[in-house]
């Protein structure tokens, strides 16, 4: 990761952002002066401000620090080559303010000044926003949006399930998976047990067959079950409102499922054009959803991280060790990109099913009494180190080679796997 220092820049600028305006503190290097200003959050105003800086500091680099890593302001400023964008954690600014403002007063111009002071004193410790290629940035947004929509789908599915249990629980026995079009279509066609019981056998068979459910025994069992099903309640005061609620949820669920499918198509299209695809396709358990997320996690810029520990810390996978006197304790790293950490943790969990050594490691730690979540985070820590090596050398992961390396080192992990 490239290291910057204050002497590289003509001016240091702190921006305390807001929805409609931004407070700015401008501090020319090798000067004691600080200039404050406020600009509107409008594309034209931001452009004029950036070009004015270029005019006032020709052929010189300008350092800008903000509490954002992404968002409209960052998207607007990343296109200017004369600006180098640094990001500082909001909690860092808050703690700095608290240390020197005992009253607890918060003021936007003061926050901009604090950002400049942090930048001038600790520039080497701050992250620089270095945009990836257009394709990689597009993929990064898509995979994050998809994960968010999937979670929305889980939440919506739970709401549908709760409402159905109030008046129509039998339909939940017919479909194990709720995030499917057949489930949505079935509820939409027969939103209550009374309507379902009035359906003809052939109508039901045609429905199942049209949704690629061609198993005769299963379909006949469904029809028999429908005939014998008993309603939970016949109280219209319960059935009517819950049925209306379910119909609203189903309409929303259908749009959500179609949206996820569209995102999947776009992600696949971009992912297959990436040269590093072969590396992330080789990872055990990655699959079509997690492989693109892992690609985004590493990116294309191989100079971004000097070693695996930088990524482990940035992703929040590396634990934090604290000491005070004779005491020492380890805890979760609080400040990190949540989605990035989520990506590594989710993949580590899946890898147990597909990687021999990962499964052996999980069982080994479990036998020591370690909790599941701690084991998965530790496994993610190990995987980052392995994948980082593959990424740096442009080499696909090979499980057999890694097992051979463990064998040469006399790893106790293999001994545990053999003896267990």
C-alpha positions in Angstrom: 0.0 0.0 0.0 1.5 3.3 -1.0 2.5 5.6 1.9 1.9 9.3 1.7 3.2 12.2 3.8 2.2 15.8 4.1 5.1 17.1 2.0 3.4 15.3 -1.0 0.6 17.9 -1.0 0.1 21.6 -1.4 -2.9 21.8 0.8 -4.9 19.6 3.2 -8.7 19.8 3.2 -11.2 18.4 5.6 -14.8 17.9 4.6 -17.6 17.4 7.1 -20.3 16.2 4.8 -24.0 16.5 5.1 -27.0 15.8 2.9 -27.4 19.3 1.5 -24.2 21.1 2.3 -20.5 20.4 3.2 -18.4 22.3 5.7 -14.8 22.6 4.5 -11.5 23.4 6.3 -8.6 24.2 4.0 -5.1 24.3 5.4 -2.1 25.0 3.0 0.9 23.0 4.0 3.8 24.9 5.6 1.3 27.5 6.7 -0.5 28.4 9.9 -3.6 29.5 8.2 -7.0 27.7 8.0 -9.7 28.8 5.7 -13.4 27.8 6.3 -16.1 27.6 3.7 -19.5 25.9 3.0 -20.6 24.5 -0.3 -23.9 23.1 -1.4 -24.2 19.4 -2.3 -24.9 19.9 -6.0 -22.9 18.4 -8.9 -22.2 21.8 -10.5 -21.1 23.4 -7.2 -18.8 20.4 -6.3 -17.3 20.6 -9.8 -16.7 24.4 -9.6 -15.1 23.9 -6.2 -12.7 21.1 -7.4 -11.7 23.1 -10.5 -11.1 26.2 -8.4 -8.7 24.2 -6.2 -6.9 23.1 -9.4 -6.6 26.7 -10.6 -5.3 27.9 -7.2 -2.8 25.0 -6.8 -1.7 24.3 -10.4 0.2 21.1 -11.1 0.1 20.2 -7.4 -1.5 17.4 -5.4 -4.3 18.2 -3.0 -5.2 15.9 0.0 -8.9 15.7 0.9 -10.1 13.8 4.0 -13.7 12.8 4.8 -15.6 10.3 7.0 -16.9 8.5 3.9 -15.6 5.6 1.9 -18.4 5.7 -0.6 -21.5 7.7 -1.4 -22.5 10.7 -3.6 -19.8 13.0 -2.4 -17.0 10.4 -2.9 -18.5 9.4 -6.3 -18.4 13.1 -7.3 -14.8 13.7 -6.3 -13.0 10.5 -7.4 -13.0 11.7 -11.0 -10.5 14.5 -10.3 -6.9 13.4 -10.7 -5.5 16.4 -8.7 -7.4 15.2 -5.5 -6.2 12.4 -3.3 -9.0 11.2 -1.1 -8.3 9.9 2.4 -11.0 8.4 4.6 -11.1 8.6 8.4 -13.4 6.6 10.7 -16.2 8.7 12.1 -15.6 7.3 15.6 -12.0 8.5 15.4 -13.2 12.0 14.8 -15.7 11.7 17.6 -13.1 10.5 20.1 -10.7 13.2 19.0 -13.4 15.8 19.5 -14.3 14.4 22.9 -10.6 14.5 24.0 -10.2 18.2 23.2 -13.8 19.3 23.8 -14.8 18.3 27.3 -18.2 20.0 26.9 -19.2 17.5 24.3 -20.1 20.2 21.8 -20.2 19.2 18.2 -19.8 21.7 15.4 -19.4 20.9 11.7 -16.6 23.4 10.9 -14.7 22.1 13.9 -15.1 18.5 12.7 -13.6 19.6 9.4 -10.6 21.1 11.3 -10.3 17.9 13.4 -10.1 15.9 10.1 -7.3 18.1 8.9 -5.4 17.8 12.1 -5.7 14.0 12.0 -4.6 14.0 8.3 -1.6 16.2 9.1 -0.5 14.1 12.1 -1.4 10.6 11.0 -1.6 10.6 7.2 0.4 7.3 7.0 -2.2 5.5 9.1 -5.2 6.6 7.0 -6.7 4.7 4.0 -6.6 6.2 0.6 -9.6 5.8 -1.7 -8.2 4.4 -4.9 -11.0 3.5 -7.4 -10.7 0.2 -9.2 -11.7 -0.3 -12.8 -15.3 0.6 -13.9 -16.1 -3.1 -14.2 -14.8 -3.9 -10.7 -16.6 -1.0 -9.1 -19.8 -2.0 -10.9 -19.4 -5.6 -9.7 -18.6 -4.3 -6.1 -21.9 -2.4 -6.0 -23.9 -5.2 -7.5 -22.7 -8.0 -5.1 -23.4 -5.8 -2.1 -26.8 -4.8 -3.4 -27.6 -8.4 -4.1 -26.7 -9.5 -0.5 -28.9 -6.7 0.9 -31.8 -7.8 -1.3 -31.3 -11.4 -0.2 -31.5 -10.3 3.4 -34.7 -8.3 2.6 -36.1 -11.5 1.1 -35.4 -13.4 4.3 -37.1 -10.8 6.3 -40.1 -10.7 4.0 -40.3 -14.5 3.9 -40.4 -14.5 7.7 -43.3 -11.9 7.7 -45.2 -14.1 5.1 -44.7 -17.2 7.3 -45.9 -15.4 10.4 -49.1 -14.1 8.6 -49.8 -17.6 7.1 -49.5 -19.3 10.5 -52.3 -17.0 11.7 -54.9 -18.4 9.2 -53.4 -20.7 6.5 -50.6 -22.8 8.0 -51.2 -25.8 5.8 -49.6 -24.1 2.8 -46.3 -23.9 4.6 -46.3 -27.8 4.7 -46.6 -27.8 0.9 -43.4 -25.8 0.2 -40.2 -26.1 2.1 -38.6 -23.2 0.2 -40.4 -19.9 0.2 -38.1 -17.9 -2.0 -39.5 -19.4 -5.2 -41.9 -18.3 -7.9 -44.0 -21.5 -7.5 -44.7 -20.5 -3.8 -45.6 -16.9 -4.9 -47.9 -18.1 -7.7 -49.6 -20.7 -5.5 -50.4 -18.2 -2.8 -51.6 -15.7 -5.3 -53.9 -18.2 -7.0 -55.2 -19.8 -3.7 -54.7 -17.3 -0.9 -56.8 -19.3 1.6 -57.5 -22.9 2.4 -61.2 -22.5 1.6 -60.3 -21.4 -2.0 -57.7 -24.1 -2.3 -60.2 -26.9 -1.3 -62.5 -25.7 -4.1 -59.8 -26.3 -6.7 -60.1 -29.3 -9.1 -57.6 -32.1 -9.0 -56.6 -31.4 -12.7 -56.2 -27.7 -12.0 -53.8 -28.5 -9.3 -51.9 -31.0 -11.3 -51.6 -28.5 -14.2 -50.3 -25.9 -11.9 -47.6 -28.1 -10.5 -46.6 -29.4 -13.9 -46.4 -25.9 -15.3 -43.9 -25.0 -12.6 -41.7 -28.0 -13.4 -42.9 -30.1 -10.5 -43.5 -33.3 -12.4 -43.1 -35.9 -9.6 -46.4 -37.8 -9.7 -46.2 -39.3 -6.2 -45.4 -36.0 -4.7 -48.2 -34.2 -6.5 -50.7 -36.9 -5.6 -49.7 -36.7 -2.0 -50.1 -32.9 -2.1 -53.6 -33.3 -3.5 -54.6 -35.9 -0.9 -53.2 -33.6 1.8 -55.2 -30.7 0.5 -58.4 -32.7 0.6 -57.8 -33.8 4.2 -56.5 -30.5 5.5 -58.4 -28.9 8.4 -58.6 -25.1 8.6 -56.9 -23.5 11.6 -59.8 -21.1 12.0 -63.0 -20.1 10.2 -63.1 -16.6 11.8 -63.4 -14.1 9.0 -62.1 -11.5 11.4 -58.8 -13.4 11.4 -58.7 -14.7 7.8 -59.6 -11.5 5.9 -56.9 -9.1 7.3 -54.2 -11.7 7.3 -55.0 -12.8 3.7 -54.8 -9.2 2.5 -51.5 -8.7 4.3 -50.1 -11.9 2.7 -51.2 -10.8 -0.8 -49.4 -7.5 -0.3 -46.2 -9.3 0.9 -46.4 -11.8 -2.0 -46.6 -9.0 -4.6 -43.5 -7.4 -3.0 -41.7 -10.8 -2.7 -42.3 -11.5 -6.4 -40.7 -8.2 -7.4 -37.8 -8.9 -5.1 -37.1 -12.3 -6.5 -37.1 -11.0 -10.0 -34.7 -8.2 -9.0 -32.3 -10.7 -7.4 -32.4 -12.8 -10.6 -31.6 -9.7 -12.7 -28.7 -8.8 -10.4 -27.4 -12.4 -10.7 -27.4 -12.1 -14.5 -25.5 -8.8 -14.4 -23.0 -10.1 -11.8 -22.3 -13.3 -13.9 -21.9 -11.2 -17.1 -19.2 -8.9 -15.5 -17.5 -11.6 -13.4 -16.8 -13.9 -16.4 -14.8 -11.0 -18.1 -12.4 -10.7 -15.2 -9.0 -12.3 -15.7 -8.8 -13.3 -12.0 -11.9 -15.3 -12.3 -9.9 -18.5 -12.5 -8.4 -17.9 -9.1 -11.7 -17.3 -7.2 -13.5 -20.1 -9.1 -10.9 -22.5 -7.7 -11.7 -21.7 -4.0 -13.7 -24.5 -2.2 -17.3 -23.5 -1.6 -17.1 -20.1 -3.3 -19.7 -20.8 -5.9 -21.5 -18.3 -8.2 -22.5 -16.0 -5.4 -19.4 -15.9 -3.2 -16.7 -16.1 -5.9 -17.5 -12.6 -7.3 -17.7 -11.2 -3.8 -14.2 -12.6 -3.0 -12.9 -11.1 -6.3 -14.2 -7.7 -5.3 -12.7 -8.1 -1.8 -9.2 -8.4 -3.3 -9.7 -6.2 -6.3 -7.4 -5.8 -9.3 -4.7 -3.6 -7.7 -2.0 -5.9 -6.4 -0.1 -3.1 -4.9 -3.0 -2.2 -2.6 -1.7 -4.6 0.1 1.9 -5.5 0.8 1.0 -8.6 2.8 -2.0 -10.6 3.9 -2.1 -9.1 7.4 -3.1 -5.7 5.9 -6.2 -7.2 4.4 -6.9 -9.3 7.5 -6.9 -6.1 9.6 -8.8 -4.0 7.1 -11.5 -6.7 6.7 -11.9 -6.9 10.5 -10.9 -10.6 10.5 -7.7 -10.1 12.5 -8.6 -9.8 16.2 -7.5 -6.9 18.3 -5.2 -7.6 21.3 -5.3 -5.1 24.2 -3.0 -4.9 27.2 -3.3 -3.1 30.5 -0.8 -3.7 33.2 -0.5 -7.5 33.6 -3.8 -8.2 31.9 -4.2 -9.0 28.2 -7.4 -9.7 26.2 -8.5 -10.2 22.7 -11.7 -8.8 21.1 -13.6 -8.4 17.9 -12.3 -5.6 15.6 -15.0 -3.0 15.7 -14.0 -0.7 12.9 -14.1 -2.3 9.5 -16.2 -2.6 6.3 -19.0 -4.8 7.5 -19.8 -6.3 4.1 -16.2 -7.2 3.5 -16.0 -9.1 6.8 -19.3 -10.7 6.1 -18.0 -12.0 2.8 -15.0 -13.7 4.3 -16.9 -15.2 7.2 -19.7 -16.5 5.1 -17.2 -18.2 2.6 -15.2 -19.7 5.5 -18.4 -21.3 6.7 -19.2 -22.8 3.3 -15.6 -24.0 2.8 -15.9 -26.5 5.6 -18.2 -28.6 3.3 -15.7 -28.6 0.4 -12.2 -28.4 1.8 -10.6 -31.4 3.7 -8.3 -29.3 5.8 -10.9 -26.6 6.6 -13.3 -29.3 7.9 -10.4 -30.9 9.9 -9.5 -27.5 11.3 -13.2 -26.9 12.3 -13.4 -30.3 14.0 -10.1 -29.8 15.8 -11.1 -26.5 17.2 -14.5 -27.8 18.1 -12.9 -30.6 20.1 -11.1 -27.9 22.1 -14.4 -26.4 23.1 -14.2 -23.3 20.9 -17.5 -21.7 19.9 -18.7 -22.0 16.2 -18.4 -18.3 15.4 -14.9 -18.0 16.8 -13.8 -21.0 14.7 -15.2 -19.6 11.5 -13.5 -16.3 12.1 -10.2 -18.0 12.7 -10.7 -20.1 9.6 -11.4 -17.0 7.6 -8.1 -15.6 8.9 -6.2 -18.6 7.6 -8.0 -18.5 4.2 -7.2 -14.9 3.6 -3.5 -15.7 4.0 -3.8 -18.6 1.5 -5.9 -16.8 -1.1 -3.6 -13.7 -0.8 -0.7 -15.8 -1.9 -2.7 -17.2 -4.9 -3.9 -13.6 -5.8 -0.3 -12.2 -5.6 1.1 -15.0 -7.8 -1.9 -15.3 -10.2 -2.2 -19.0 -9.2 -5.5 -20.9 -8.8 -5.9 -22.6 -5.4 -5.0 -26.3 -5.4 -6.2 -28.3 -2.4 -3.8 -31.2 -3.0 -0.8 -28.9 -3.1 -1.8 -27.3 0.1 -2.3 -30.7 1.8 1.2 -31.7 0.6 2.6 -28.5 2.1 0.9 -29.3 5.4 2.3 -32.8 5.3 5.9 -31.6 4.6 5.6 -29.3 7.6 4.3 -32.1 9.8 1.1 -30.2 10.6 -0.7 -31.4 13.6 -3.9 -30.7 11.7 -3.4 -33.7 9.4 -2.5 -35.9 12.3 -5.8 -34.9 14.0 -7.8 -35.6 10.8 -6.2 -39.0 10.4 -6.8 -40.0 14.1 -10.3 -38.7 14.3 
